[in-house]
Amino acid sequence: MNDKVIITVATTGAFPTKEHNKAIPMTPHEIAKDVYACWKAGAAIAHLHMRDDDGHGTMSAERFEETISLIRKTDCDIIINCTTSGDLHATDETRMIHLSKVKPEMASYDCGTMNWMNSTVFYNTPAFLEKLGYYMQEQNVKPEIEVFDASFIYNALYYLKKGVLKAPLHFQLCMGAPGGIAATIENLVFLKNLLPKDCTWSAFGIGSNHLPTLFATISMGGHIRVGMEDNVYYAKGELAKSNCQFVERAVRIIQEAGKQPATPNEARKILNIK
């Protein structure tokens, strides 16, 4: 399936609010409605964050349950990919417990600690990463290994060797977050060349480097992520009207490159999700 490109839509994230873009979905009903529209447009994976009543990121299992239930009440077969890092104040337990309750097919695995937004620390201790890796195996959840810098890849290879992670691995190259690796084509090539040969990978650039990263990723054979978690602007000075707008553009670019967006079931085969 070398001609198939998986589109992940990251609808919400933990940071952007209605003040940044009124179109960003915040409630379970808004997120579920948005995910359905993105699936119809060509997204194969939905990366989900939850918000509390005040709009702050939360790891509430109940919010995940409500949102995913709303999605699954439709004919939507999109792959659900839950964050495990939607609240910097969450405990190890609250970062994991929702996985056993909602049984997503995928979840994020942030494979290292970093200075987040140059203002706080995003802790992913060795003890937590080992616990989370084994827990994901128990729950039959595919880890999406989030890479904010080169060291995250080396950490993942260590945990693969130790048995905390199982091959084939899937990496998400997250570029442009303050405190992480910058979103440049040179850095994309650098990170891609560190990945093991039998893995799958996706990438995105935050902010103004979103499109260059998207173009380069497709040309290099990777998969892509779009959505208002990473960028509330569709173009310079133009706020996005919806997450669906990002997905529709991604589909057009993929097709112009002589490829096709993967369906959810095709994505399951590519990612070895059983």
N, C-alpha and C positions, 0 to 999 in steps of 0.2 A: 504494500500500500504506500509506495514511495510518493505517489501523486496526491496523497491525502494529507491535509493539514488540519490539525485539531484547533478549534477556536475555544478558548476558555473566556467566559465573561465574569469579571469581578465587579459585581454591581454596586457594592456599598462601601466596603472597607470599614475601618474603625475611626477614621479621622474626618473626611469631608462631611459637611452638613448642608442643610438647606440654604444657609447663608452663602456658601460657596457656589451652589447650583441648586435651584429649586426643584430640578428634575431628579435629584438623587433619591432613590427609594430608601426608606428608613424603617417602616413598620413591616411586620410579617406579610400583611396583605399587599403592600406596595412592592416588596421584594419578590414575592411569589408571582405577581402579575408581570413584573419586569422580566423575571427569569423565563416565564412562558413566552413572552414576545421575543426574547433573544433566542430561545430554542427554535421558534418558528422561522427566525431570520437566518439560522445556521450555526448557532453555538452548540457545542457538544458537551461542554462542562460548565457548571455554575459553581464558582468559588464564593462561598457564603460567609458573611459576617453578620452579626446581630447588633442591634442598638437597643438601649433601654428607653424608658419614657422621656428622658431628658436628651436623648440623641447621642449618648456616650456609648462607646463600645462595650459589649457585655458578652460573657460566655454562658449566659443563661440557657440551660438545656431546654427549658420550656419554650423559649423563643425559637430555638432551632426546631424543636418538635412541631410547633405551630406552623412555621414557615414551610418546612418540608412536607408536612401533611397537606397544606394548601396546594403545593406544587404537584404532589402525587395524586390528588383528587382529579386532576385533568388527564389528558392523554399524553402528557409530556414525559419522555423517557430520558431526559437529560441526566448526565452523570452528576451526582451531588458531591461536591468537594468542600468540606467544612474546615474553617480555620481552627487552629488550636492556639491562636495568639491574638484574640480579639480584644484583650483587655490587659494592659501592662501590669495591673494590680491583681490579676487572677492568681490563684494558687496552682500548684502542679495538678491537684485533683480536679479543680474546676476547668482546667484546660483540656482535660481528657474525658470527663464523665459523660459528656454529650455523645461521644462516639458509640458507647454501648446502648444509648437510648434511641438514637436516630438511625444507626447502622448506615452511615454514608459509604459509598464505594471508595472515596478518596478523602484524605485530610492533609493539611499542611504539616510539614516537619521542618521547622526552622533550625538548621543544623549548625548553630553557633551563636555566640553572644556578641552584641555590638552596641555602640553608642547610637541611640535612636533619635533621629531628628535633631542631633547635636544638643539635646537637652535632658535626656534620661538614658537609662540603660535597659536594653532588651535582653533579659536574662534567659539563656537556654543552657543550663548547667549540664555537665556530663551525666550526672545522676538522673536528671529529668529526661535527657535524650535517650538514655538506655531504657528507662521506664516506659517512655512513650513508644519507642520502637517495638519493644516486646508486646506492649498493650495493643498496638495496631495489628501485630501478627495474630494475637488472640481474637481480635474482633474482625479479622479479615478485611482490614482497611488498607488500601494502597497508599503509602506515603508519597506525597509530592514534596520533594526535598527543595526547600526554599534556599536560594543561594544569594546572599547579599554581598559576599566577597569571596575571594579565592579560597580562603581557609575553610569555608563551609564545605567545599567540595572535598578537601582532604579529610575533614572530619567524617563526611559520609563514607568515604572509602575505608576509613578505619572501622566505622560501625558495621560496614558490610563484611569486612574481614572477621570481625568479632561475632557476627551472627545477629546483631541488633537489627540490621536491615537485611533484606533478601533481594537478590537479583531477579529480574532486571530492574534497575533503578530508574526512577523518573525525576528529572531535575527541572526546576523552574528558576531561571536566571532573572533575578530581580535587580534591575539596574536603575540608579538615579536617586535612591533614597538617601537623604542627608545622613551621613555617618557610614554609608556603604559605598560600594564601587560606583563610579560615575557611569552614566549611560552614553558610552561612545562605541563606535564600531570596533575600534582597536581593542577595547575591553571585552566586547562580545566575542570576538575571535579568540582572545586570550582565554576566557572562561570555557568556551566551547572545546578548545584543544586540551583542556584538563580533564574532560569527562571520559569515563570508560567507554570503550567501543560498543558494548552491548546495551547501552542505556538509551532511553528516549529523553528528549529535552524540549523545553519551551522557554520563551524569553519575553520580556517586556521592558520598555523604558518609561520612566515616570516623567510627566510634564512634557516639555517641548521636544524632547528626544524620543517621544513615543513612535512617531512615524518612521524615522530613520532606522530605529531598532527593529520595527516590524518588517520593513522592506528587507533588511539584511538577514533577519532570522529566517524568513521564507526562502531567500536565495541560498542560505546555508543548509537548508533541509530541516529546520526546526519547526516547532509548533508555536502558536502565539496566544497571548492574553491581551484582552482589551477591557475597557470599562471604567466607570467613574471612581472606583477605588484608586486608580492610578492617575487619572487625568479628567478633570471636569470640563476641560475645553476641547471642542472638536477641532478647532483651528485657532490660529493666533487671534486673540480678542473675541472669539466666538464661542460662547458657552454651548456645550452639548445639549441637544434637546432630549436625549434619552440614551440609555445604554444600547438599545437596539440600533441606534444610528452608528455606533462604533462597530457593531457586529456586521451590519450591512456593508459598511466600507471595507471591512476585513474580507468579506466574501468576494467583493469585486476585485480587490487586489490579488487575492489567491487565484481567482479565475484568470486574471490578466497574466499571471505568472505561469499559466498552463497547468494549474493544479485545481483540486476541488476541496471544499470544506468537508471534513469527516463527519459522518453521522455519529450519534452517541454509540451505536453498536459497533461501528467501524473503529471508533476511539477505544472502546473496550478491548478490541482485538489488538490494536496497536500497543496499548499500555499493559496488555496481559492481565486485564481485570476479569476475574472469573465469577 
